[in-house]
Amino acid sequence: MKRSLFTRREMMVKAGCAVAGLTLSSSCAPFGQHERAKACRRGFKLGVCDWTIGKMADPGSLEMAKRIGLDGVQVDFGRGQNELPLFNPELQKRFLDEARKQDMEIASLALGVLNGVPYKSDPRAERWVAQSIDVCKSMGLNVVLLAFFGDADLRNDKEGTDVVVERLKKVARKAEKAGVFLGIESWLNAEQHLDIIERVGSPAVKVYYDVGNSHKAGYDIYEEIRILGKHICEFHAKDYDDLYGKGSIAFKEVRRAMDDIGYRGWIVMEGTKMPLGIEESCRYDAQYLRQIFPRKV
């Protein structure tokens, strides 16, 4: 089974790299020893979800993340009935201006609202995903997280998954032209994620891998990272049991798996345990992660 997964993955990546218009070649590089070694000479960036620190769709998240000792934030589009706050160009500009002011970065964007407005069933979600690509491009970013939890859960939902595949097919070309990755974050396992990616047939569709969620679902996260490989666009760091290093996630093993697939880039903290308060807990987690995922290797 492992052999077939890796073979399929490599074939999909090579085919995906040939698709015209997708400019982010580093994330669609062939899986090989040379590429892994080259990637492993680079370091990591640590960020935090703006909602984790109580600053959803708020440019003030950048100043707070800086105080914590991080490199940047993942920005959520916010909540709304028909439009979302980050669709407003003025708010986009405020984020970019604040990032420059604080000498910080925006790691990626997130459509967390899809948990309650499912992509598989709500026409607003389909429109929002298409709009998110424009926002991502205008802000100079390349990853939008698509959330599939709560009402949007795809487990044991073949009909819903089929709808998601068809909708992703329709929007994937736009994402390719914009150089934007749509990262699926869900309760699905590696094989199920690969099935969706294969059916969509676009290198713009990837997995946003959350180590805490996948561990909670009962998956071998260290093996899953290796199976998914270059189909992972970004990572959430999370531990449902305790502060990082004290709970159930072996982050040193996560690092080894990342080394094996040549991943370097953002690791975004999504804290669930805050025994020291939000800011101090995040600072503790950041200091712990920085020992394992340094800026320079």
C-alpha positions as YAML, in Angstrom:
chain: A
units: angstrom
residues:
- id: 1
  name: MET
  ca: [0.00, 0.00, 0.00]
- id: 2
  name: LYS
  ca: [2.77, 2.46, 0.83]
- id: 3
  name: ARG
  ca: [4.48, 1.75, -2.48]
- id: 4
  name: SER
  ca: [1.31, 2.48, -4.48]
- id: 5
  name: LEU
  ca: [0.67, 5.72, -2.58]
- id: 6
  name: PHE
  ca: [4.15, 7.05, -3.20]
- id: 7
  name: THR
  ca: [4.09, 6.03, -6.85]
- id: 8
  name: ARG
  ca: [0.76, 7.72, -7.39]
- id: 9
  name: ARG
  ca: [1.92, 10.83, -5.58]
- id: 10
  name: GLU
  ca: [5.06, 11.13, -7.69]
- id: 11
  name: MET
  ca: [3.09, 10.70, -10.91]
- id: 12
  name: MET
  ca: [0.59, 13.34, -9.84]
- id: 13
  name: VAL
  ca: [3.31, 15.84, -8.92]
- id: 14
  name: LYS
  ca: [5.17, 15.38, -12.19]
- id: 15
  name: ALA
  ca: [1.97, 15.76, -14.17]
- id: 16
  name: GLY
  ca: [0.96, 18.77, -12.12]
- id: 17
  name: CYS
  ca: [4.22, 20.56, -12.77]
- id: 18
  name: ALA
  ca: [3.46, 20.50, -16.47]
- id: 19
  name: VAL
  ca: [0.23, 22.46, -16.05]
- id: 20
  name: ALA
  ca: [0.69, 25.92, -17.51]
- id: 21
  name: GLY
  ca: [0.11, 28.95, -15.32]
- id: 22
  name: LEU
  ca: [1.08, 27.57, -11.89]
- id: 23
  name: THR
  ca: [4.09, 29.63, -10.96]
- id: 24
  name: LEU
  ca: [4.91, 28.19, -7.54]
- id: 25
  name: SER
  ca: [7.33, 25.58, -8.81]
- id: 26
  name: SER
  ca: [9.06, 25.06, -5.46]
- id: 27
  name: SER
  ca: [5.94, 23.46, -4.05]
- id: 28
  name: CYS
  ca: [5.51, 21.15, -7.00]
- id: 29
  name: ALA
  ca: [9.07, 19.91, -7.25]
- id: 30
  name: PRO
  ca: [9.80, 16.23, -7.92]
- id: 31
  name: PHE
  ca: [10.25, 14.14, -4.79]
- id: 32
  name: GLY
  ca: [13.91, 13.12, -4.81]
- id: 33
  name: GLN
  ca: [17.11, 13.05, -2.79]
- id: 34
  name: HIS
  ca: [18.59, 16.16, -4.41]
- id: 35
  name: GLU
  ca: [15.46, 18.24, -3.82]
- id: 36
  name: ARG
  ca: [15.18, 17.08, -0.20]
- id: 37
  name: ALA
  ca: [18.80, 17.97, 0.50]
- id: 38
  name: LYS
  ca: [18.43, 21.40, -1.11]
- id: 39
  name: ALA
  ca: [15.23, 22.16, 0.79]
- id: 40
  name: CYS
  ca: [16.68, 21.01, 4.10]
- id: 41
  name: ARG
  ca: [19.32, 23.73, 3.94]
- id: 42
  name: ARG
  ca: [16.56, 26.28, 4.45]
- id: 43
  name: GLY
  ca: [14.83, 27.00, 7.71]
- id: 44
  name: PHE
  ca: [11.32, 27.43, 9.04]
- id: 45
  name: LYS
  ca: [9.00, 30.32, 9.83]
- id: 46
  name: LEU
  ca: [6.70, 30.22, 12.82]
- id: 47
  name: GLY
  ca: [3.29, 31.86, 12.80]
- id: 48
  name: VAL
  ca: [0.03, 31.79, 14.70]
- id: 49
  name: CYS
  ca: [-3.61, 31.74, 13.63]
- id: 50
  name: ASP
  ca: [-5.12, 35.16, 14.27]
- id: 51
  name: TRP
  ca: [-8.17, 33.51, 15.86]
- id: 52
  name: THR
  ca: [-5.95, 31.62, 18.31]
- id: 53
  name: ILE
  ca: [-4.79, 34.92, 19.82]
- id: 54
  name: GLY
  ca: [-8.27, 36.45, 19.75]
- id: 55
  name: LYS
  ca: [-7.55, 38.76, 16.80]
- id: 56
  name: MET
  ca: [-9.57, 37.29, 13.93]
- id: 57
  name: ALA
  ca: [-9.35, 39.48, 10.80]
- id: 58
  name: ASP
  ca: [-7.66, 42.12, 12.97]
- id: 59
  name: PRO
  ca: [-4.36, 43.72, 11.84]
- id: 60
  name: GLY
  ca: [-3.50, 44.03, 15.54]
- id: 61
  name: SER
  ca: [-2.68, 40.31, 15.40]
- id: 62
  name: LEU
  ca: [0.67, 41.18, 13.80]
- id: 63
  name: GLU
  ca: [1.84, 43.32, 16.72]
- id: 64
  name: MET
  ca: [0.76, 40.64, 19.20]
- id: 65
  name: ALA
  ca: [2.49, 37.89, 17.24]
- id: 66
  name: LYS
  ca: [5.66, 39.98, 17.23]
- id: 67
  name: ARG
  ca: [5.53, 40.30, 21.02]
- id: 68
  name: ILE
  ca: [5.19, 36.52, 21.26]
- id: 69
  name: GLY
  ca: [8.34, 36.11, 19.17]
- id: 70
  name: LEU
  ca: [6.85, 34.80, 15.95]
- id: 71
  name: ASP
  ca: [7.50, 35.57, 12.29]
- id: 72
  name: GLY
  ca: [3.93, 36.20, 11.24]
- id: 73
  name: VAL
  ca: [0.24, 35.29, 11.34]
- id: 74
  name: GLN
  ca: [-2.32, 33.33, 9.40]
- id: 75
  name: VAL
  ca: [-5.20, 35.68, 8.67]
- id: 76
  name: ASP
  ca: [-8.81, 34.54, 8.65]
- id: 77
  name: PHE
  ca: [-11.29, 36.14, 6.26]
- id: 78
  name: GLY
  ca: [-13.66, 36.70, 9.17]
- id: 79
  name: ARG
  ca: [-17.38, 36.10, 9.38]
- id: 80
  name: GLY
  ca: [-20.34, 37.46, 7.46]
- id: 81
  name: GLN
  ca: [-23.62, 36.53, 5.84]
- id: 82
  name: ASN
  ca: [-22.92, 37.46, 2.24]
- id: 83
  name: GLU
  ca: [-19.50, 39.11, 2.29]
- id: 84
  name: LEU
  ca: [-16.49, 38.54, 4.51]
- id: 85
  name: PRO
  ca: [-14.41, 41.30, 6.13]
- id: 86
  name: LEU
  ca: [-11.16, 40.52, 4.29]
- id: 87
  name: PHE
  ca: [-12.86, 40.94, 0.92]
- id: 88
  name: ASN
  ca: [-12.63, 44.66, 1.66]
- id: 89
  name: PRO
  ca: [-9.54, 46.12, -0.09]
- id: 90
  name: GLU
  ca: [-9.15, 48.66, 2.71]
- id: 91
  name: LEU
  ca: [-8.74, 45.91, 5.30]
- id: 92
  name: GLN
  ca: [-6.30, 44.11, 3.03]
- id: 93
  name: LYS
  ca: [-4.23, 47.30, 2.82]
- id: 94
  name: ARG
  ca: [-4.34, 47.75, 6.59]
- id: 95
  name: PHE
  ca: [-2.91, 44.26, 7.03]
- id: 96
  name: LEU
  ca: [-0.13, 44.87, 4.53]
- id: 97
  name: ASP
  ca: [0.70, 48.26, 6.04]
- id: 98
  name: GLU
  ca: [0.78, 46.80, 9.55]
- id: 99
  name: ALA
  ca: [2.97, 43.93, 8.41]
- id: 100
  name: ARG
  ca: [5.50, 46.43, 7.06]
- id: 101
  name: LYS
  ca: [5.25, 48.55, 10.20]
- id: 102
  name: GLN
  ca: [5.87, 45.59, 12.49]
- id: 103
  name: ASP
  ca: [8.42, 43.98, 10.17]
- id: 104
  name: MET
  ca: [6.26, 40.86, 10.19]
- id: 105
  name: GLU
  ca: [4.76, 38.58, 7.56]
- id: 106
  name: ILE
  ca: [1.40, 37.12, 6.67]
- id: 107
  name: ALA
  ca: [1.83, 33.37, 6.31]
- id: 108
  name: SER
  ca: [-1.43, 32.55, 4.56]
- id: 109
  name: LEU
  ca: [-5.16, 33.14, 4.56]
- id: 110
  name: ALA
  ca: [-7.93, 30.95, 5.98]
- id: 111
  name: LEU
  ca: [-11.61, 30.44, 5.21]
- id: 112
  name: GLY
  ca: [-12.61, 29.11, 8.63]
- id: 113
  name: VAL
  ca: [-16.15, 30.28, 7.93]
- id: 114
  name: LEU
  ca: [-16.58, 27.23, 5.68]
- id: 115
  name: ASN
  ca: [-17.05, 25.07, 8.79]
- id: 116
  name: GLY
  ca: [-20.51, 26.57, 9.16]
- id: 117
  name: VAL
  ca: [-21.12, 27.49, 5.52]
- id: 118
  name: PRO
  ca: [-20.05, 24.23, 3.85]
- id: 119
  name: TYR
  ca: [-18.33, 24.24, 0.49]
- id: 120
  name: LYS
  ca: [-20.17, 21.03, -0.32]
- id: 121
  name: SER
  ca: [-23.65, 22.53, -0.05]
- id: 122
  name: ASP
  ca: [-23.78, 26.32, 0.22]
- id: 123
  name: PRO
  ca: [-23.48, 28.51, -2.91]
- id: 124
  name: ARG
  ca: [-21.98, 31.31, -0.83]
- id: 125
  name: ALA
  ca: [-19.01, 29.08, -0.02]
- id: 126
  name: GLU
  ca: [-18.36, 28.42, -3.70]
- id: 127
  name: ARG
  ca: [-18.34, 32.16, -4.41]
- id: 128
  name: TRP
  ca: [-16.14, 32.90, -1.39]
- id: 129
  name: VAL
  ca: [-13.48, 30.38, -2.41]
- id: 130
  name: ALA
  ca: [-13.27, 31.97, -5.86]
- id: 131
  name: GLN
  ca: [-13.04, 35.45, -4.30]
- id: 132
  name: SER
  ca: [-10.38, 34.29, -1.84]
- id: 133
  name: ILE
  ca: [-8.03, 33.56, -4.72]
- id: 134
  name: ASP
  ca: [-8.25, 37.19, -5.86]
- id: 135
  name: VAL
  ca: [-7.57, 38.42, -2.32]
- id: 136
  name: CYS
  ca: [-4.64, 36.05, -1.90]
- id: 137
  name: LYS
  ca: [-3.08, 37.23, -5.15]
- id: 138
  name: SER
  ca: [-3.63, 40.92, -4.41]
- id: 139
  name: MET
  ca: [-1.94, 40.52, -1.02]
- id: 140
  name: GLY
  ca: [1.05, 38.74, -2.53]
- id: 141
  name: LEU
  ca: [0.30, 35.41, -0.81]
- id: 142
  name: ASN
  ca: [-0.05, 31.88, -2.14]
- id: 143
  name: VAL
  ca: [-2.07, 29.71, 0.29]
- id: 144
  name: VAL
  ca: [-5.75, 29.75, 1.25]
- id: 145
  name: LEU
  ca: [-6.88, 27.21, 3.86]
- id: 146
  name: LEU
  ca: [-10.28, 25.66, 3.12]
- id: 147
  name: ALA
  ca: [-11.86, 24.29, 6.30]
- id: 148
  name: PHE
  ca: [-13.93, 21.09, 6.32]
- id: 149
  name: PHE
  ca: [-14.99, 20.60, 9.94]
- id: 150
  name: GLY
  ca: [-18.31, 20.85, 11.73]
- id: 151
  name: ASP
  ca: [-21.13, 21.08, 9.21]
- id: 152
  name: ALA
  ca: [-18.57, 20.74, 6.41]
- id: 153
  name: ASP
  ca: [-17.17, 17.36, 7.51]
- id: 154
  name: LEU
  ca: [-16.57, 15.04, 4.54]
- id: 155
  name: ARG
  ca: [-16.19, 11.76, 6.44]
- id: 156
  name: ASN
  ca: [-18.68, 9.15, 5.23]
- id: 157
  name: ASP
  ca: [-20.18, 11.71, 2.87]
- id: 158
  name: LYS
  ca: [-19.63, 10.50, -0.68]
- id: 159
  name: GLU
  ca: [-22.21, 12.86, -2.14]
- id: 160
  name: GLY
  ca: [-20.71, 15.86, -0.38]
- id: 161
  name: THR
  ca: [-17.20, 14.85, -1.42]
- id: 162
  name: ASP
  ca: [-18.33, 14.51, -5.04]
- id: 163
  name: VAL
  ca: [-19.71, 18.06, -4.93]
- id: 164
  name: VAL
  ca: [-16.45, 19.36, -3.43]
- id: 165
  name: VAL
  ca: [-14.45, 17.68, -6.19]
- id: 166
  name: GLU
  ca: [-16.61, 19.22, -8.92]
- id: 167
  name: ARG
  ca: [-16.45, 22.67, -7.35]
- id: 168
  name: LEU
  ca: [-12.68, 22.45, -6.96]
- id: 169
  name: LYS
  ca: [-12.37, 21.44, -10.61]
- id: 170
  name: LYS
  ca: [-14.25, 24.59, -11.60]
- id: 171
  name: VAL
  ca: [-12.08, 26.94, -9.55]
- id: 172
  name: ALA
  ca: [-8.70, 25.19, -9.84]
- id: 173
  name: ARG
  ca: [-7.71, 26.79, -13.13]
- id: 174
  name: LYS
  ca: [-8.23, 30.24, -11.63]
- id: 175
  name: ALA
  ca: [-6.02, 29.27, -8.71]
- id: 176
  name: GLU
  ca: [-3.34, 27.94, -11.06]
- id: 177
  name: LYS
  ca: [-3.25, 31.19, -13.03]
- id: 178
  name: ALA
  ca: [-3.01, 33.20, -9.80]
- id: 179
  name: GLY
  ca: [-0.26, 30.99, -8.35]
- id: 180
  name: VAL
  ca: [-2.45, 30.18, -5.35]
- id: 181
  name: PHE
  ca: [-2.77, 26.88, -3.52]
- id: 182
  name: LEU
  ca: [-6.12, 25.81, -2.06]
- id: 183
  name: GLY
  ca: [-5.29, 23.77, 1.04]
- id: 184
  name: ILE
  ca: [-7.87, 21.27, 2.26]
- id: 185
  name: GLU
  ca: [-7.91, 20.93, 6.05]
- id: 186
  name: SER
  ca: [-10.22, 18.15, 7.18]
- id: 187
  name: TRP
  ca: [-10.69, 14.99, 9.25]
- id: 188
  name: LEU
  ca: [-9.88, 12.82, 6.20]
- id: 189
  name: ASN
  ca: [-6.83, 10.56, 6.14]
- id: 190
  name: ALA
  ca: [-3.94, 10.78, 3.69]
- id: 191
  name: GLU
  ca: [-5.42, 8.28, 1.23]
- id: 192
  name: GLN
  ca: [-8.75, 10.13, 1.13]
- id: 193
  name: HIS
  ca: [-7.01, 13.45, 0.59]
- id: 194
  name: LEU
  ca: [-4.97, 11.98, -2.24]
- id: 195
  name: ASP
  ca: [-8.14, 10.64, -3.81]
- id: 196
  name: ILE
  ca: [-9.68, 14.13, -3.89]
- id: 197
  name: ILE
  ca: [-6.48, 15.65, -5.29]
- id: 198
  name: GLU
  ca: [-6.25, 13.00, -7.98]
- id: 199
  name: ARG
  ca: [-9.89, 13.44, -8.99]
- id: 200
  name: VAL
  ca: [-9.57, 17.22, -9.20]
- id: 201
  name: GLY
  ca: [-6.40, 16.84, -11.24]
- id: 202
  name: SER
  ca: [-4.85, 20.22, -10.43]
- id: 203
  name: PRO
  ca: [-1.54, 21.08, -8.73]
- id: 204
  name: ALA
  ca: [-3.32, 24.05, -7.16]
- id: 205
  name: VAL
  ca: [-5.24, 21.76, -4.78]
- id: 206
  name: LYS
  ca: [-3.22, 20.56, -1.81]
- id: 207
  name: VAL
  ca: [-3.55, 19.53, 1.82]
- id: 208
  name: TYR
  ca: [-3.27, 21.90, 4.75]
- id: 209
  name: TYR
  ca: [-1.95, 19.42, 7.30]
- id: 210
  name: ASP
  ca: [-2.86, 19.85, 10.97]
- id: 211
  name: VAL
  ca: [-0.81, 17.44, 13.10]
- id: 212
  name: GLY
  ca: [-3.14, 17.76, 16.10]
- id: 213
  name: ASN
  ca: [-6.34, 17.12, 14.17]
- id: 214
  name: SER
  ca: [-4.94, 14.12, 12.33]
- id: 215
  name: HIS
  ca: [-3.51, 12.65, 15.52]
- id: 216
  name: LYS
  ca: [-6.86, 13.11, 17.25]
- id: 217
  name: ALA
  ca: [-8.52, 11.29, 14.34]
- id: 218
  name: GLY
  ca: [-6.27, 8.31, 15.03]
- id: 219
  name: TYR
  ca: [-3.87, 8.58, 12.09]
- id: 220
  name: ASP
  ca: [-0.13, 7.96, 12.13]
- id: 221
  name: ILE
  ca: [0.76, 11.57, 11.44]
- id: 222
  name: TYR
  ca: [4.47, 10.96, 10.89]
- id: 223
  name: GLU
  ca: [3.75, 8.40, 8.18]
- id: 224
  name: GLU
  ca: [0.96, 10.51, 6.71]
- id: 225
  name: ILE
  ca: [3.33, 13.45, 6.25]
- id: 226
  name: ARG
  ca: [5.66, 11.19, 4.30]
- id: 227
  name: ILE
  ca: [2.79, 9.78, 2.22]
- id: 228
  name: LEU
  ca: [1.37, 13.19, 1.34]
- id: 229
  name: GLY
  ca: [4.78, 14.72, 0.69]
- id: 230
  name: LYS
  ca: [4.67, 17.63, -1.73]
- id: 231
  name: HIS
  ca: [0.88, 17.65, -1.63]
- id: 232
  name: ILE
  ca: [1.14, 19.48, 1.71]
- id: 233
  name: CYS
  ca: [1.12, 23.25, 1.25]
- id: 234
  name: GLU
  ca: [1.47, 24.28, 4.91]
- id: 235
  name: PHE
  ca: [1.22, 22.97, 8.49]
- id: 236
  name: HIS
  ca: [-0.73, 23.72, 11.62]
- id: 237
  name: ALA
  ca: [1.05, 22.92, 14.88]
- id: 238
  name: LYS
  ca: [-1.46, 21.77, 17.48]
- id: 239
  name: ASP
  ca: [-1.66, 19.54, 20.54]
- id: 240
  name: TYR
  ca: [-5.03, 18.84, 22.09]
- id: 241
  name: ASP
  ca: [-3.52, 17.52, 25.32]
- id: 242
  name: ASP
  ca: [-1.12, 20.16, 26.60]
- id: 243
  name: LEU
  ca: [1.43, 22.83, 25.76]
- id: 244
  name: TYR
  ca: [3.79, 21.76, 23.00]
- id: 245
  name: GLY
  ca: [6.35, 19.24, 24.13]
- id: 246
  name: LYS
  ca: [4.19, 18.18, 27.07]
- id: 247
  name: GLY
  ca: [1.35, 16.56, 25.18]
- id: 248
  name: SER
  ca: [0.92, 13.76, 22.67]
- id: 249
  name: ILE
  ca: [2.55, 15.24, 19.55]
- id: 250
  name: ALA
  ca: [6.21, 14.31, 19.06]
- id: 251
  name: PHE
  ca: [7.33, 17.43, 17.24]
- id: 252
  name: LYS
  ca: [10.86, 16.07, 16.78]
- id: 253
  name: GLU
  ca: [9.33, 13.21, 14.79]
- id: 254
  name: VAL
  ca: [7.28, 15.76, 12.84]
- id: 255
  name: ARG
  ca: [10.55, 17.50, 11.97]
- id: 256
  name: ARG
  ca: [12.10, 14.22, 10.80]
- id: 257
  name: ALA
  ca: [9.10, 13.58, 8.57]
- id: 258
  name: MET
  ca: [9.36, 17.11, 7.17]
- id: 259
  name: ASP
  ca: [13.05, 16.52, 6.46]
- id: 260
  name: ASP
  ca: [12.15, 13.37, 4.58]
- id: 261
  name: ILE
  ca: [9.77, 15.21, 2.25]
- id: 262
  name: GLY
  ca: [11.95, 18.31, 1.97]
- id: 263
  name: TYR
  ca: [9.44, 20.64, 3.59]
- id: 264
  name: ARG
  ca: [10.60, 24.07, 4.62]
- id: 265
  name: GLY
  ca: [8.24, 26.95, 5.19]
- id: 266
  name: TRP
  ca: [5.53, 28.04, 7.60]
- id: 267
  name: ILE
  ca: [4.46, 26.17, 10.70]
- id: 268
  name: VAL
  ca: [1.41, 27.95, 12.07]
- id: 269
  name: MET
  ca: [0.43, 27.45, 15.71]
- id: 270
  name: GLU
  ca: [-3.23, 26.84, 16.44]
- id: 271
  name: GLY
  ca: [-3.27, 26.55, 20.20]
- id: 272
  name: THR
  ca: [-5.92, 24.65, 22.09]
- id: 273
  name: LYS
  ca: [-4.39, 24.50, 25.59]
- id: 274
  name: MET
  ca: [-3.71, 27.88, 27.21]
- id: 275
  name: PRO
  ca: [-2.93, 27.16, 30.88]
- id: 276
  name: LEU
  ca: [-0.67, 30.23, 31.11]
- id: 277
  name: GLY
  ca: [-3.09, 32.56, 29.35]
- id: 278
  name: ILE
  ca: [-3.16, 33.17, 25.61]
- id: 279
  name: GLU
  ca: [-0.02, 35.24, 25.15]
- id: 280
  name: GLU
  ca: [2.20, 33.39, 27.61]
- id: 281
  name: SER
  ca: [1.04, 29.97, 26.40]
- id: 282
  name: CYS
  ca: [1.75, 30.93, 22.80]
- id: 283
  name: ARG
  ca: [5.15, 32.30, 23.81]
- id: 284
  name: TYR
  ca: [5.97, 29.02, 25.55]
- id: 285
  name: ASP
  ca: [4.85, 27.03, 22.51]
- id: 286
  name: ALA
  ca: [6.82, 29.28, 20.15]
- id: 287
  name: GLN
  ca: [10.01, 28.97, 22.17]
- id: 288
  name: TYR
  ca: [9.61, 25.20, 22.25]
- id: 289
  name: LEU
  ca: [9.00, 24.92, 18.51]
- id: 290
  name: ARG
  ca: [11.89, 27.25, 17.65]
- id: 291
  name: GLN
  ca: [14.33, 24.75, 19.13]
- id: 292
  name: ILE
  ca: [13.11, 22.10, 16.68]
- id: 293
  name: PHE
  ca: [12.21, 24.32, 13.73]
- id: 294
  name: PRO
  ca: [14.87, 27.05, 13.58]
- id: 295
  name: ARG
  ca: [14.86, 29.99, 11.19]
- id: 296
  name: LYS
  ca: [18.15, 28.80, 9.73]
- id: 297
  name: VAL
  ca: [19.34, 25.21, 9.50]
...
